[in-house]
Amino acid sequence: MIFPVIYNWVIIILRACFYEVAHTYLAVWLTLDYVSDLVYIADIIIKVHTGFMEQGILVRDRSRLKKRYLRSSHFRWDMASLLPTDLLYLQLGIQTPLVRVNRFLRSARLSEALDRMETRTAYPNVFRISKLMILIFILIHWNACIYFSLSNYIGFGVDEWVYPNISDPEFASMRRQYFYSYWFSTLILTTVGDTPQPQREEEYLFMIADLLIAVLVFASVVGNVSNVIMNLQNRDNVFFPNHELVKGYLHSRRITKELQGRVNNWYQHLHINKKITRENEILQQLPVTLQTAITVSVHLPTLSKVTIFQNCESSLLEELVLKLTPQVYSPGEYVCRKGDVGHEMYIIKEGKLAVVADDGVTQFAVLGEGNFFGEISILNIKGNKSGNRRTANIRSIGHSDLFSLSKEGLTDTLSEFPAAKRLLEEKGRQILTKMGMLEKTDEGEEEKEKTEDKVARLEGSLEVLQTKLARLMAELESSARKMMRRVEHLELQTEGWEGIVAEGAWSETEEEGERDREVGDGEGEKEEEPEGERGEGDGGEEEEGVGKDVKEKK
């Protein structure tokens, strides 16, 4: 959508103001007009099928996409930009390109496309400056077209400010008309000066408007350029250590020229070869999953070359990759010296290092890309004769790029992978055995060590169980307290219920007595029958029984 929108912004105003351009290339303009309209239509079709995010999930259902687009404001603007205003050619004539001014309504899509390109390009600062220059070009182009149209309205050659008389062959050509107008507009908007003095009110108004626009353009240019410069400086500060700060420190401490030269050469090497020593700080702004993915893709092949890490779990290697630290060494600089305590191992990414004697001159071997050293000193293998100390002097021949893995980083990672820890220790013992650097221990000592390890593991398990038991007891005590508070609360609520229950029971008894009396009265009335129809004994017993029951209930 970039080129059709820019085409309409540039060509419509050009054809409206420069009549000769519009008439000479009319067939070309009409063809390009309708090609851009076809692109507008294609953009609508693509927009209908473009997914959107809903609660973090990409929606691709066509019915929902269509419904969402048709109900959006974008659809109304897109349809307004495609209204067939070209039919006005039939009434106004083919030389009135302003009937297509509704094509400008698609400008929002241009801004959206430029923003998307800026986020995807590898050179955002260059793209930002290029975008600014294109916008300035379009602004000057519009101003030039309006200047030429205003000169035509006032009259060519009437005064020095307007465009010269086109009857003069020197100013009659189509190219000269446009280039002169563009040059004149550039002089005004860049506030360079050296423009003719306005003579008429229209000319004064045009100049005032242009000068105000020029102020905004100048502020925009200065602001964007300053932002680009600040972004470049911030990028350098993030990628590389602050050289100016270090130089100031060296100067204030009166460091020797020779040492300052080494520091400057090291910085120069970093900048020229784009060596990044602060990768971990840069990637900290990303989620952990993306950090792991990027670091694995960059450094995992290098780590996989280390012998002791071969055939290890991929998850272990991914954890270790995150702990690799890039380091750069200058020519002649020692990476490690014989007898030093080993706190990290090194993997050579680029450059060459020499294993040298104590004199620093005699070379025993040369290590190149993919080699590694110092891996045994960070494993704490029992029986190591070197006692985790360096056994050789390693010196950088030229500029060397290394990865270092600290002992703390390896220990923390292996604490979560006990099987890998045992495997790495076994590999380390094998390497030390081949080198003759592993002390032999008898079976009794080995059994003692195994027993000590078991006791240590049992103590650790016991501590864990005690912690869990203490947590459970605390939870039980908390639940008991909550239950007691609940019971007390219920007792407080039911304190006045006993009197109410007693009164309810007494009222129920009285109601039953009333009902029984009513039943007794009814039966008495019903028993008034001739004596011949009932037995004397039965009737008398029933009456006495009923009477007794009534008396007892009373």
N, C-alpha and C positions, 0 to 999 in steps of 0.2 A: 504493500500500500504506500510505500515511500515515494516511488517515482510518479505514479498517477497524481497524487496530491500535490507534489512539488511542481509537476507539469502544469496543473491548472492554476496554481498560484503565480507562476511565472508567465505563462503564455496568454492567459485571458486578459490581463492588464496590458500586456505588450500589444496585442492585437487591437485592443480598444483605443490605445493612444497613438500608435504608429500605424496609420492607415495603409501606407505603402507596404509595410511588412505583412499586414493582414491580407491585402489584395494579391500580392505576388505569390505567396505560398499558401493560398486558400485551400487547395486540395490536400496539402500535407497536414494543415491544421485540422481539417475536418476528419481526416483519417485517424490522427492521433487522439482527437476528441472522443471518437466512438470506441477506439481501443481502450482508452482510460475508463469509459463507461462499462465496457465488458469486464475490466478488472474490478471495478466497483461491484458489479453483480457477482463475480466470483468470490469476492471478499464476503459478501452476505452469505453465500452458500457455505463457505468455510466457517464463518462465524456460527452458523446454525449447528454445525457438527463439531464445534470446539467444546471440550469438556470443561467442567468447573469443579471447584473444591467445595465439598459440603461436609463439615465436621471432620476434616482431615482426609476424606475419601474422594477420589476423583470420580465424578459422575459422568458416565458415557451413554446413558440411556437416551436414545434419539428423541423419543417423545418428550422427555423432561427437558432436554436441551432446546428443542424447538419451542416448547411452551415458555421456557424461561427467557429465551431471546425475543420472542414476539411480545412479551409483556414488559420488556426493558425499554429504557429511553434510547438506547443505542439503535434499536430497530426503527424508531420514529425518525431519528436524525439520518440514518442511512437511507430510508425511503425518501425523505425530503431532498436528500442530495441527488437522488436519481429521478426526480420528477421530470417529465419530458418537456422542459421549458424550451427545447430547441424548436418546438412547433411555432414559437413566436417569430421564428425566421420568416414564416409565411407572411406575417403582417409588417414586421419591422425591417426585413431585409437580411440577407446572409452576412452583411458586414457589421452586424451588431453582436459581437461575442459576449457582451455583458449579460445576455439572457442565460448564460451558463454559470452565473455567479453562485447559484445554489450548490455547485460542486465544492465550494469552500467549506460546506458544513461537515465534510469528512475529515477536517483537520485534526480532530481528536484522535483519530486512528493513526495519524502521522506521529503525534506525540507519544502514543502508546508503543508504536513500533520502535521509535528511537530509544525510548527508555529500556525496552526489552533487549535491544541490541547492545546498549551500553553495559547491561549486567552480564551479557554473555561474551563480550569481546575480551581478548587477552590484554588489550591496551586501552583501558577505559579513559585515561587522561588524554591520549591522542584523539580518541573518538569524541571526547567532550569538547576539545578545542575545534575539531573539524565541524561539529554540529553548530558551534557558535559562529564560525566563519560562514557557514551556509546560510544561517539566519540573517547575518549582517548583509550578505550578498543579496538576499531576497529583499531586505528592507531598502537597500540602496537602489535596487532595480525598480521597486515601486516608486520610490521618490523620483527617480529619473523619468519614469513614464509620466508621472503627474506634472513634473517640471515641463516636459515637452508639450503636454496637453495644455498647460496654463500659458505657455508661450504662444501656442496656436490660438488660444482664446484672446489673448492680449494683442497679438500680431507679431509675426516673426520680424525681427530687426527693428522694432519700434524704438527700443533703447538698448543700452549695453547689457542689461541684465537678462533679457529674454534671449531665446535662441536666435542666431543670425538669420537673415533673410534666405529662405531656401531657393530663391531665384538665383542666388550666387552659386555657380557650379561647384565651388569648393565646399559648400555646405548642403548641397542638394542630394548627395548620395545617402542611401538608406543606412549604411554602416556608420557614416560620419554623424548622422543625426543621433543614433543610439549612443555611440561612444562619447560624443560631446556631452550629451545629457547625463550619462553615467559619471563622467569625469566631474562635471559641475556638481552633481549630487554628492559625490564623494568628498569634494572640497568642503561642502557645507556640513555634512554629517561628521566628518573627522575634525571639524573646527580648525582646519589648517589656515583658513583665511584666503586672502588674495582673490576674493570674489567681487564682482562689480557691485556698486552701490544700488540698492533698489530705488525705483523711481515712482512706483504706483502703490496704492494701498494693497492690491492683491499680492504684489511682490513682497511687501513688508510682512503681511500675514503669513505667507509661505516661509519666509526666512525665520520668523519667530517660531513657527511650529517646528521647523527643521532644527533650530538650535536647541529647543527643548528636547526633541528626540535625540539629538546628538549627546546631550548630557546623560540621558538614560543609557545610550549605547556605550558611552565611555565608561560609565560606572559598571555596566554589565561586563564589559571586556576586562576591566581591571579586576573585578571580583572573581570572574572565572579563572583568569590567569593566576591570580594569587592562590585560589583554591587548588589549582593543579600543582603549583610549586610547593604548597604546604603538603599535599598528598605525596609528592615525590620525596620530600624530606622525611615525612613520617614513615614512608615505606623503607627508606634507607636506615632510619633509626631502629625500625623493627627487625629488618633483615640483618643488619650489621651493627657491631658495637659502635658507640659514639666516639668517633675519632677525635673530634675537637676537644671533648672533655678529657680524654686521655692525654692529648698533647698539652693541654693546660696544666694537668697534674705533673707531667714529666718536667715541664718548664719550671713550675713552682718548686719542685723538689731538686732541681739542678742535676738531673740525670745526665750521664755522659752522652756525648754526641754519638758514640758508637752504638749504645743501647737504644737511643732514640731512633737511629737509623734502622735498626732491626724491627722496632715497633712500626715505623712508617712503611717498611717493605712488607710487613705482614698485612697491614691494612690495605696496601696497594694490591697485593695478591688477592685479597678477598673481593675487592671491588672490581678488578679487571676480569677475574674468572667467575664472578657471581657465586662465591662460596657463602653458603648460609650456615651460620653457627648457632642460630637461635630458633631451630625448627619447632622445638617443644613449646616455646612461648607463643609462636605464631598459631599453632594448631590448637592451643587451649581455648580459643574462641568457638571451636566447633564442638558438636556433641561427641561423646566418647566413642560411639560406634563409627562415626566418620573419621575421627582421629585414628582409630585402629585400622580402618580400611586403607586410609592414605599411607600411614606408616608401613603397613604390611606390604602394600604394592611397591613402596620405594626401597625398603630395607630388608625384607624377608629373604630375597635371594642371597644377599651378602651374609646374613646370619646362618643360613642353611649350609654354607661352606665350612663352618667350624666343625671339626671332627666330633667333638663331644656332644654337639647338638644334633647330629644327624640321627635319623630314625626316632626323634622325640615327637611327642604329641604336638599337633598343629596349634592347639590352644596354648600350650606352654610357649611355643615360639612367638605367637602373637603377643603374649604378655611381655616377653623379653624384648621384642621389637620396640615396644613403647618406652623402654628404659634405655635405649641406645642414645648416646650423646655424640654429635659430630664434633670433631676437633681438627684443627689445622696446625701443622708444625712447619717451621721455617727451615731452610737449609742449615745443616750443622747442629740443629737442636736435638738434645737427648730426649727420647720418649721415656726411657727408664734406665736406671743404672744398676749394676750388679750389687746385690746386697740390700737394695731398697725393699721395704715391705710392700707386697703387692696388694693394692686396693681395687684394681680394675684390670680387665683384659682388653685387648685391642684387636680390631679387625681392620685391615688395610683396604680402603676403598679406592684410592688413587695415589700414585707416587711410589717411591722406592725407599726402603730403610735398610741399613747395614747393621749386622751384628759385629761389633768391633771389640778389640781388646781394651785393656785399661788405659793404654796410651792414646786411644781415640783415633788411631791411624790404621792399624792392622785390621783388615776385614776378614771375618771367618765365613760369612754368608750374606746374601742380599735377599731381602724379602720384597715381594712385589704385590700387585693387586690380587686380592682374594686370600692372601696369607693372614695368619693370626698368631698371636703370642700372648702369654700371660694367663692362659685359661686355667692352668693348674693352681696358680696361687690364690684363686678366689673360691676354691671348692672346700678348703679346710679338710683335706684328706689326712687321716691319721697315719703316721709313719712316714710322712714326707720329710726327707732328709734336709731339704732346703728350708723347712720351717716357714713356708709361704713367703719366702723372700725371692727376689729376682736373681736369676742365675746367669744373666748376660747383660751386656750393654747394648742398647738399641738406639741408633742415631739416624736421623732423617738425612738422606742424601740431598734431596731437593725439597720443594714444597710438597708435603704429604697430607692427604685427607684420611683421617682415621675415624672409626667408631669405637667408643669406649663403653664397656658394660661394667658397672660398679659391683663390688662384692655385696653391698647392701641390697641393690636391686635384684641380683640373682638369688640371694637368700630369701628375700620377701616373696619372690615368685615361687621358689621351690618349696616354701612352707605350705603352699596350697596344692602342690603336686608331689606327695611323698614317694610315689613309685618312680617318678622321673628323677627325684633326688637320689634315690638308691642307684638308679641306672647310670646317672652322670658320675657318681662317686666310683662306681665299678669301672667305668671307662677311664676315669682319671687314674685309678690304681694300675690299670693295664698299661697306660702310657708311662707312668712313673716306673713300673717294673721294667719296661723296655729300655728306659733311660738309666736304670740302675739307681734310681733316687728314692726307692721305697724300702724302708726298713722291714725286715722279716720279724714277725711276732709269733710266739709259740701258741699252741692250741689253748693252753690254760688262760693266757692273757686274752685271747679272742673270746673264749667263753665268758670270762669275767666282763669284757666289754659288752658282750651281748646281754649278760645278766643286768649290768648297769643300765643298758638301754631299755630293757624291759621294765626295770624298776622305775626309771624315769617316765616311761610311757604310762605305767600304772599310777604313779603319783599324779601325772597330769590328768589322767582319766578320773582319779579320785577327786581332784580339785574341781573338775567340771561337774561331777555328780554332787559334790557339796554345794556348789553354786546353785545348781538346779533345785536341790532340796531346800536350800535357804529361800529361794524364790517361791517354791510351792508353799512353804510354811508361812511366808509373808502373805501370799495370796489367800491361804486358808484363814489366817488371823483377820485379814481385811474382810473376808466374806462373813466370818462370825460376828464381827463388829456391826456390819451392815444388817445382819439378821436380828441382832439384839435391838438395834435402833428401830427396825421395822416392827418387832413385837411390842416395844414400848409405845410406839406410835399407835398401834392397834388397841392396846390397853387403854390409852388415853381416849381414844374414840368411843370405846364401849363402856366407859365408866357409868354413864347415866342410863344404860339400857336395862338394868335389873329391875328398877321401879316400874319402868314402862311394861316390861314383860309380866310382872306380878299383877298390875292393874288390868292388863289384857286378859290374863287367866281368870280373874275374879269376874270380869264382865261376861266372859264366855260362860261361866258357871251359872250366873244369873239368867242369861238367855236360855240356857238349857232347861232351867227350872220353869221358866215361863212356858216354854214349849210343852213340857210334860204336863203342867196344870191344864193347858188348853186341851191336850189330848185326853186327860182324865175327865173333864167336863163333857166332852163330846161323847165319850163312851157311856157316861152315866145317863145321858139323854137317850142314847141308842138302846139301853137295856130296859127301858120302860115298855115291856111287852106282856101279854097275858100270861099268867102264871102257868096255865096249862101247856104252853108251848115250850117250856124249858124245864130242865131239871132243877129241883130245889137245891140239891147239894152242889151242883156245878155252878149255878148262879151265885149262891152265897159265897163259895170259895173265891170266885173271880172278883166279886165286889170287895171282899176283904183284902185280897192280894193287891188290887188296884189302889185301894185306900191306903194300905201300908206303904206301897211304893211312893205314893204322893206325899205321905207324911215324912218318909225318910228323905225325899228330895228337898222338902221344905226345910 
